[in-house]
Amino acid sequence: MLKNWMKPLVGLFLFVGTGAAFGQNGRFQQAVDYKMEVQMDVKTNQYSGTQTLNYTNNSPDTLTRVFYHLYYNAFQPGSMMDVRSRTIADPDARVKDRIFKLKPEEIGYLHAKSLKMNGKSVKFKEVETILEVDLHEPILPNTTVTLEMEFEGQVPLQVRRSGRDSDEGVRYSMSQWYPKMANYDEQGWHANPYIGREFYGIFGDFEVKITIDKSYVLGGTGYLQNPNEIGHGYEDAGVKVPAPKGNTLTWHFVAPKVHDFMWGADPKYKHDKIQMSNGIMVHHFYIPGEKTSENWEKLKELTPKAIDFMSKKFGQYPYKQFSVVQGGDGGMEYAMSTLITGERSLPSLVGVLVHELAHSWFHGVLATNESLYPWMDEGFTSYATNLTMANIFQANPNPQRGSYAGYYRLAKSGLEEPMSTHSDHYHTNTAYSSAAYAKGAVFLAQLGYVLGEEVRDRGMLRYWNTWQFRHPNVNDFIRVMEKESGLELDWYKEYFVNSTKTIDYGVKEVKASATGTAITLERIGLMPMPLDVVITYKDGTQEMVYLPLVIMRGEKVQEADMPTRIKTEAWPWTNLTKTIQLEKPFDQIKSVEIDPSKRLADLQPENNKVEF
């Protein structure tokens, strides 16, 4: 029997079945079904649990090994995460040498105590944050096996994302806390060690039971199945919650079609619920106080507005719940939820919430492998955040300006690396963060210049409808935009993603000619781009010359609120200059400007305009 919250998701369940293993481009997706029971000791900060994992091999390959992530093992002196943080040129201020200084009772760990496949023990070896498992028999294509594990862990002192006893006094931020099956896709296994950056998971269903001291309030991923036993603000109206028998409560959560499971816990949490008109329930969990209460009360009104706006702009949020949980060390996205630090000014609190919420689209549902393509998550999320914040506060006519400025600083710094770099292997945190967040946002904003804003926006919805719950990559995104626009865009990916070549165009010369006016433009930077060239006349009127690249094999449609085009000429990328002939006489021209909309990421805009 379907529960009410499951009905909108039936189609999503059907998608991941074994029968739907092969989709567009012959790609496949593995499937997981987790059942976990965990007992948390709030005195020792240690926990033990059991995990039953039904793992479906939808690949055409026979698997002889599997791998689990054991993220908490990173929080130990001498770990790869610790060494990386102490040797990188610009360490994360939240980490630095803090892991190295952790005492035995402060470290994190996560260990498998036993592991069976289909009832028979298998050999496994713990290699820091990865559990390597040699199977006693292979997992054949299109088959499902059951893996049963006993595990134990210790919650580390709050350092990065996960942990206990944060600076704001939150007891538990339980993310990356359980043995998590690594993903296997068309590129093979992704058993990357955890050094503090990005994640990649398998879509599946989670059923999690957490037994903890009865005074604690929990919030995070999943629909609570026993609210009238738990209380703490979850119970139905008018229900009298019975007193717990003993000193603990068992919280029973179910989360369908997600690739991760997070929970926060604190006895001081205040729990507020707001139900949106479309049925989505928004939960807020925070510790009341002088630094939180007023702003979190206002946040309750703004979270639903942000969900509504992003649903219209990027695709309908597919779950019936979203939880905002105070915790972590800044802001971090998880399935159906987020952890954010709570003692912030209102603009800061709303900003971090909106950013982590926007991840629900690009990390939570589209779920690109953000280790390989961090900019497709962080960058697209930053772009969406900028638009949403401008919508909520009705301000900032150029919401992407900050992202452009961040990209310009990176490109001029000498530190830039291609966005195709694996997130763990950027040489500096500066290069990683500026590329993933700022340049990734510019990629989308500038695409509106290349294709036209309306076409790009339609393409974003088409991207959502085509690739949700399917782990798209950069080629998948480009193909969606090519189909929506009718233009070729491989050049845009090759230059802006796979290289660090930059854009710089200039107006070289404007002079009278035998037939009117000759305008000569030059490409100074190494990356070619189409150009919108606006001519302003002394009578105040404007016209545009549009110069698409030959390799686009077409042109964008005339954009609303832009000057009428009087000429369109394709520009071969091999040619460093282009001369345009206008019929209007030179003495009628007031100015010639390349891209007055400022969407072109031109590193030297000073040479884009000449005035007379």
C-alpha positions in Angstrom: 0.0 0.0 0.0 1.4 3.4 -1.0 1.7 6.0 1.7 0.6 9.5 0.7 4.2 10.9 0.5 5.2 8.1 -1.9 2.6 8.6 -4.6 4.4 11.5 -6.4 7.5 9.4 -6.5 6.2 6.2 -8.0 7.5 7.1 -11.4 10.9 7.7 -9.9 11.0 4.3 -8.3 10.2 2.6 -11.6 13.1 4.4 -13.3 15.8 2.7 -11.2 14.5 -0.9 -11.6 16.7 -3.5 -13.2 14.6 -3.4 -16.3 15.5 0.3 -16.8 19.2 -0.3 -16.5 20.2 1.1 -19.9 19.2 4.6 -20.8 20.2 7.3 -23.2 23.6 6.7 -24.8 23.6 3.2 -23.5 24.5 4.3 -20.0 23.5 2.4 -16.9 23.0 3.1 -13.2 23.7 0.8 -10.3 20.9 0.7 -7.6 21.1 0.4 -3.8 18.6 -0.3 -1.1 19.9 0.4 2.4 18.4 -0.8 5.7 20.3 0.4 8.7 19.8 0.3 12.5 22.1 2.4 14.6 22.6 2.9 18.3 24.2 6.1 19.4 25.9 6.6 22.8 25.8 10.3 23.5 28.3 9.9 26.4 31.1 8.3 24.4 30.1 9.7 21.0 30.4 6.2 19.6 27.8 4.2 17.7 27.3 0.8 16.4 25.1 -0.5 13.7 24.0 -3.0 11.2 23.5 -2.5 7.5 21.7 -4.7 5.0 22.4 -3.5 1.4 20.7 -4.9 -1.6 23.0 -4.0 -4.5 21.9 -4.3 -8.1 24.5 -4.5 -10.8 22.8 -2.9 -13.8 26.1 -2.7 -15.6 27.1 -5.0 -18.5 30.2 -5.9 -16.4 30.9 -8.8 -14.0 32.1 -7.4 -10.6 34.6 -9.3 -8.6 35.3 -6.5 -6.1 33.3 -3.8 -4.4 34.3 -0.7 -2.5 32.8 1.2 0.4 33.6 4.8 1.6 34.5 5.0 5.3 34.6 8.8 5.4 35.1 9.2 9.2 38.6 7.6 9.0 39.8 10.8 7.4 39.6 12.5 10.8 42.8 11.0 12.2 46.3 12.3 12.4 48.3 11.3 9.4 45.4 10.6 7.1 45.5 11.8 3.5 43.0 14.6 4.4 45.3 15.7 7.3 48.5 15.5 5.2 46.9 17.3 2.3 45.6 20.1 4.5 49.0 20.6 6.1 51.0 20.6 2.8 48.7 22.6 0.4 49.8 26.1 -0.2 46.5 27.6 0.9 44.8 25.3 3.4 41.1 25.5 4.3 41.0 27.7 7.4 38.5 25.3 9.0 41.0 22.4 8.8 44.7 23.5 8.7 46.4 21.2 11.2 43.4 20.6 13.4 43.1 16.9 12.4 46.7 16.4 13.3 46.0 17.7 16.8 43.0 15.5 17.5 43.2 13.3 20.7 42.1 9.7 20.6 38.7 10.5 22.0 38.3 13.3 19.4 39.2 11.5 16.2 36.7 9.9 13.9 36.6 6.4 12.8 34.3 4.0 10.9 35.1 0.3 10.8 33.4 -2.8 9.3 33.3 -5.5 11.9 31.9 -8.2 9.6 30.6 -8.4 6.1 28.7 -11.1 4.2 27.4 -11.4 0.7 24.3 -13.6 0.3 25.0 -15.0 3.8 28.6 -16.0 3.2 31.5 -14.1 4.7 33.8 -12.1 2.3 37.3 -10.8 2.7 37.8 -7.1 3.1 40.6 -4.7 3.9 40.4 -1.2 5.3 42.6 1.3 3.4 42.0 4.5 5.3 38.7 5.9 3.9 38.1 3.0 1.5 37.0 -0.6 2.3 38.3 -2.9 -0.3 36.1 -6.0 -0.6 37.1 -9.2 -2.5 34.0 -11.2 -3.3 33.8 -14.9 -2.9 31.7 -15.0 -6.1 31.2 -12.4 -8.8 28.2 -10.2 -9.1 26.9 -10.8 -12.6 25.2 -8.2 -14.8 21.5 -7.6 -14.0 21.6 -9.4 -10.7 21.1 -8.3 -7.1 23.1 -9.4 -4.1 22.6 -8.8 -0.4 25.5 -7.4 1.6 25.2 -7.5 5.4 27.6 -5.6 7.5 28.1 -4.9 11.2 30.0 -1.6 11.7 31.1 0.8 14.5 32.1 4.4 14.5 33.2 7.3 16.6 32.0 10.9 15.8 35.0 13.2 15.4 35.2 16.6 17.0 33.7 19.0 14.5 36.4 19.9 11.9 34.9 19.7 8.4 31.2 19.1 7.6 30.7 16.2 10.0 31.3 16.0 13.7 30.3 16.7 17.2 30.2 19.7 19.5 30.6 22.5 16.9 31.6 26.0 17.6 27.9 26.9 17.9 27.3 24.1 20.4 25.5 21.6 18.1 26.0 18.1 19.4 25.9 16.1 16.2 26.3 16.8 12.5 26.0 13.3 11.2 27.0 13.4 7.5 29.2 10.8 5.8 28.7 8.7 8.9 27.8 5.2 7.5 29.6 2.7 5.2 28.6 4.0 1.7 28.9 1.9 -1.4 31.1 3.6 -4.0 29.7 4.2 -7.4 30.5 2.1 -10.4 29.5 3.6 -13.8 30.6 3.6 -17.4 34.0 4.9 -16.2 34.4 2.1 -13.7 34.8 2.4 -9.9 35.0 5.7 -8.2 36.6 4.7 -4.9 38.3 8.0 -4.3 39.9 8.6 -0.9 38.3 11.4 1.1 40.5 14.4 1.3 37.8 17.0 2.0 36.2 17.9 -1.3 33.4 16.4 -3.3 31.1 13.3 -3.3 29.4 10.9 -5.7 26.8 8.4 -4.8 24.3 5.8 -6.1 20.6 6.5 -6.1 18.5 4.2 -4.0 16.2 3.8 -1.1 17.2 4.2 2.6 15.4 2.9 5.7 17.2 4.0 8.8 16.5 3.5 12.5 18.4 5.6 14.9 18.3 4.9 18.6 19.5 7.8 20.8 18.9 9.5 24.1 15.3 10.5 24.4 16.1 14.2 24.9 17.6 14.6 21.5 15.7 16.1 18.5 16.7 14.8 15.0 16.3 16.3 11.6 17.7 15.7 8.2 17.1 13.3 5.3 14.0 11.2 5.1 10.4 11.0 6.1 9.8 10.1 9.8 7.7 7.0 10.0 6.8 7.1 13.7 6.1 10.8 14.4 3.3 10.1 17.0 5.8 8.0 19.0 8.6 10.5 18.8 6.9 13.9 19.2 9.4 16.7 19.3 7.2 18.7 16.9 6.7 15.9 14.4 3.5 14.6 15.8 0.1 15.1 14.1 -2.1 17.9 15.5 -4.0 16.9 18.6 -2.0 13.7 19.2 -0.8 13.0 22.7 2.7 11.5 22.5 3.2 8.7 25.0 6.2 8.9 27.4 9.1 6.8 26.2 9.8 3.5 27.8 13.3 3.9 29.0 16.0 6.5 28.3 16.1 6.2 24.5 13.9 6.7 21.5 14.2 5.0 18.1 13.7 7.3 15.1 12.5 5.5 12.0 13.2 7.3 8.7 12.6 6.4 5.1 14.2 8.2 2.2 13.3 7.2 -1.4 15.4 7.8 -4.4 18.3 9.6 -2.8 22.1 9.1 -2.9 23.0 10.0 0.7 21.5 10.2 4.2 22.3 12.9 6.8 21.0 13.7 10.2 21.6 16.3 12.9 20.8 15.9 16.5 20.7 18.1 19.6 18.6 18.2 22.7 18.3 22.0 22.4 16.9 22.1 18.8 13.7 24.0 18.2 11.7 22.3 15.4 9.4 24.4 13.2 7.3 23.1 10.3 5.9 25.0 7.4 3.7 23.3 4.9 3.7 24.8 1.4 0.6 25.1 -0.7 1.9 22.3 -3.0 2.2 19.9 0.0 6.0 20.2 0.5 6.8 20.3 4.3 9.7 22.5 5.2 11.4 21.7 8.5 13.8 24.1 10.4 16.0 22.9 13.3 18.0 25.4 15.3 19.2 26.2 18.8 17.3 29.3 20.0 19.3 32.2 21.3 20.2 35.8 20.8 22.3 35.0 17.7 19.7 32.8 16.0 16.0 33.1 17.0 15.0 36.3 15.3 16.7 35.4 11.9 15.6 31.8 11.9 12.0 33.0 12.5 12.3 35.1 9.3 14.0 32.2 7.5 10.8 30.2 7.8 9.1 32.6 5.4 11.9 32.7 2.9 12.8 29.0 2.5 9.5 28.2 0.8 9.8 31.2 -1.5 13.2 30.0 -2.6 11.9 26.5 -3.3 9.1 28.0 -5.3 11.3 30.2 -7.4 13.9 27.5 -8.1 11.2 25.0 -9.0 9.9 27.4 -11.7 13.3 28.2 -13.0 15.1 24.9 -12.9 12.4 22.2 -12.5 9.9 21.1 -9.8 11.5 20.1 -6.5 10.6 16.3 -6.5 10.4 15.5 -2.8 7.7 16.2 -0.3 10.1 17.5 2.4 13.1 19.7 2.9 15.0 20.1 6.2 17.2 23.0 7.2 19.4 21.9 10.1 21.8 24.0 12.2 25.1 22.3 12.3 28.3 21.6 10.3 31.0 24.2 9.7 29.4 26.6 7.2 27.0 25.1 4.7 26.8 21.7 3.1 24.1 20.0 0.9 22.6 16.6 1.5 19.6 14.6 0.2 16.4 16.4 1.1 18.3 18.6 3.6 21.2 20.8 4.5 23.5 21.6 7.4 24.2 25.3 7.9 25.8 27.3 10.7 23.1 29.3 12.3 24.6 32.3 14.1 24.6 34.6 11.1 23.2 37.9 9.9 19.9 37.6 8.0 21.5 38.1 4.6 24.2 35.6 5.4 21.8 33.1 6.8 19.5 33.4 3.8 22.4 33.3 1.4 23.9 30.1 2.7 20.4 28.5 2.9 19.6 29.4 -0.7 23.0 28.1 -1.9 22.6 24.7 -0.1 19.0 24.5 -1.2 20.0 25.1 -4.8 22.2 22.0 -4.6 19.1 20.0 -4.3 18.7 20.4 -8.0 22.3 20.0 -9.2 23.8 17.7 -6.5 20.7 16.1 -5.1 18.7 15.2 -8.2 20.8 15.7 -11.4 23.7 14.4 -9.3 26.6 14.9 -11.6 29.8 13.3 -10.4 30.9 16.4 -8.6 34.4 15.0 -8.0 35.0 15.0 -11.8 32.7 18.0 -12.6 32.5 20.1 -9.5 31.7 23.2 -11.5 28.5 21.5 -12.8 27.3 21.3 -9.2 28.9 24.3 -7.4 29.0 26.6 -10.4 25.4 25.9 -11.5 24.4 26.2 -7.8 26.1 29.5 -7.5 24.4 30.7 -10.7 21.0 29.6 -9.3 21.8 31.2 -5.9 22.6 34.5 -7.4 19.3 34.6 -9.3 17.3 33.4 -6.3 18.8 35.9 -3.9 18.1 38.7 -6.4 14.5 37.5 -6.6 14.0 37.3 -2.9 15.4 40.6 -2.0 14.4 42.4 -5.2 17.8 43.9 -5.7 21.0 43.6 -7.7 20.2 44.2 -11.4 23.3 42.2 -12.3 23.2 39.2 -10.0 26.0 37.3 -11.6 28.5 40.2 -11.2 30.2 38.7 -8.3 30.8 35.4 -10.1 32.3 37.3 -13.1 34.6 39.2 -10.7 35.7 36.0 -9.1 36.5 34.4 -12.4 38.5 37.5 -13.6 40.6 37.4 -10.4 41.3 33.7 -11.0 42.2 34.1 -14.7 44.6 37.0 -13.9 46.2 35.2 -10.8 48.3 32.7 -12.7 46.8 30.0 -10.6 44.0 28.9 -12.9 43.7 25.2 -13.9 41.2 23.8 -16.4 37.7 23.1 -15.0 38.2 19.5 -16.3 40.7 18.9 -13.4 39.5 16.4 -10.8 38.4 18.3 -7.7 40.8 16.5 -5.5 43.8 17.3 -7.7 43.7 21.0 -8.0 47.0 22.4 -6.9 45.5 25.1 -4.7 42.2 25.6 -2.9 42.0 29.0 -4.6 42.1 27.5 -8.1 39.5 24.8 -7.1 37.0 27.1 -5.5 37.3 29.9 -8.0 36.9 27.5 -10.9 34.1 25.4 -9.4 32.0 28.3 -8.0 32.8 31.4 -10.0 33.8 30.2 -13.4 31.2 27.5 -13.3 28.5 30.2 -12.7 30.0 32.3 -15.5 29.8 29.2 -17.8 26.0 29.3 -17.5 25.6 33.1 -17.5 27.8 33.5 -20.6 25.9 30.6 -22.3 22.9 33.0 -22.2 25.0 35.4 -24.2 25.9 32.6 -26.7 22.4 31.1 -27.1 20.1 33.9 -25.9 18.7 34.1 -22.4 15.3 32.5 -23.3 16.9 29.6 -25.1 19.4 28.9 -22.3 16.5 29.0 -19.7 14.5 26.6 -21.8 17.6 24.4 -22.1 17.9 24.3 -18.3 14.4 22.9 -17.9 15.1 20.5 -20.7 18.3 19.4 -18.9 16.3 18.8 -15.8 13.5 16.8 -17.5 16.0 14.7 -19.5 18.7 14.0 -16.9 17.2 14.1 -13.4 18.3 11.1 -11.3 20.7 10.0 -14.0 24.2 11.5 -13.2 24.7 13.7 -16.4 28.2 14.7 -17.5 29.4 17.8 -19.4 28.7 16.2 -22.8 25.1 15.4 -21.8 24.6 19.1 -20.8 26.1 20.4 -24.0 24.0 18.1 -26.1 20.8 19.3 -24.4 21.8 22.9 -25.1 22.7 22.0 -28.7 19.3 20.4 -29.3 17.5 23.3 -27.7 19.4 26.0 -29.7 20.2 24.2 -32.9 23.8 25.4 -32.6 27.1 23.5 -32.2 28.7 24.1 -28.8 31.6 21.6 -28.5 34.0 24.5 -29.0 32.5 26.3 -26.0 33.2 23.3 -23.8 36.7 22.7 -25.2 37.8 26.3 -24.6 36.0 27.3 -21.4 36.1 23.9 -19.6 39.1 22.0 -20.9 41.5 24.9 -21.2 42.4 28.1 -19.4 42.4 30.2 -22.6 40.7 33.6 -22.0 38.5 36.0 -23.9 39.7 39.4 -25.0 38.2 41.3 -28.0 38.7 44.9 -28.9 37.4 47.6 -31.2 40.6 48.2 -33.3 39.5 50.9 -35.6 36.4 52.8 -36.8 36.8 55.1 -39.8 34.9 56.5 -42.8 34.9 54.3 -45.9 33.8 54.7 -49.5 30.4 53.1 -48.7 29.8 54.5 -45.2 31.8 53.3 -42.2 34.3 50.5 -41.6 34.6 48.9 -38.2 37.5 46.7 -37.6 37.4 44.3 -34.6 40.3 42.2 -33.2 40.6 39.0 -31.2 43.4 39.4 -28.7 42.6 36.5 -26.3 43.0 32.9 -27.3 39.3 31.9 -26.9 37.0 32.8 -29.8 33.5 33.9 -29.1 30.5 35.3 -31.0 30.1 39.0 -30.7 27.2 41.4 -30.2 28.5 44.8 -31.5 26.2 47.7 -30.7 26.4 51.0 -32.7 24.9 54.0 -31.0 24.2 57.0 -33.2 24.3 60.7 -32.3 20.5 60.8 -32.5 20.3 58.2 -29.6 19.2 55.2 -31.7 21.0 51.9 -31.7 21.6 49.0 -34.0 23.5 45.8 -33.7 25.9 43.8 -35.8 25.9 40.2 -34.8 29.0 38.0 -35.5 28.5 34.4 -34.7 31.4 32.0 -35.1 31.5 29.9 -38.2 31.9 26.8 -36.0 28.5 27.5 -34.3 26.8 26.5 -37.6 24.0 28.9 -37.0 23.1 31.9 -35.0 21.1 32.8 -31.8 17.7 34.2 -32.2 17.1 38.0 -31.8 16.9 38.7 -28.1 14.2 40.8 -26.5 15.4 44.2 -25.2 18.4 44.2 -27.5 18.9 46.6 -30.5 17.7 45.4 -33.8 20.2 43.5 -35.9 21.1 45.1 -39.2 23.8 42.7 -40.2 24.9 39.2 -39.4 28.3 37.8 -40.6 30.0 34.6 -39.4 33.5 35.1 -38.1 36.1 32.2 -38.7 38.0 31.6 -35.5 41.2 31.4 -37.4 40.9 35.1 -38.4 42.2 37.5 -35.8 40.5 40.5 -37.2 37.1 41.2 -38.8 36.0 44.3 -40.7 32.4 45.3 -40.9 31.0 47.7 -43.5 28.1 49.9 -42.5 26.1 52.1 -44.8 25.6 54.8 -42.2 28.2 57.6 -42.5 31.0 57.8 -39.9 30.0 61.3 -38.7 26.6 60.0 -37.4 28.2 57.4 -35.0 28.5 58.2 -31.4 30.0 54.9 -30.1 30.8 51.3 -31.1 30.7 48.8 -28.2 31.3 45.0 -28.0 28.7 43.4 -25.7 27.2 46.3 -23.6 25.2 43.6 -21.7 28.5 42.6 -20.0 27.7 38.9 -20.3 30.9 38.2 -22.4 33.6 37.2 -19.9 36.1 39.6 -21.5 39.2 40.0 -19.4 40.0 43.5 -20.7 36.7 45.3 -21.3 38.5 48.7 -21.6 39.1 48.1 -25.3 35.5 47.0 -26.0 34.2 50.5 -26.7 35.2 53.6 -28.7 33.4 56.9 -28.5 33.4 59.9 -30.8 
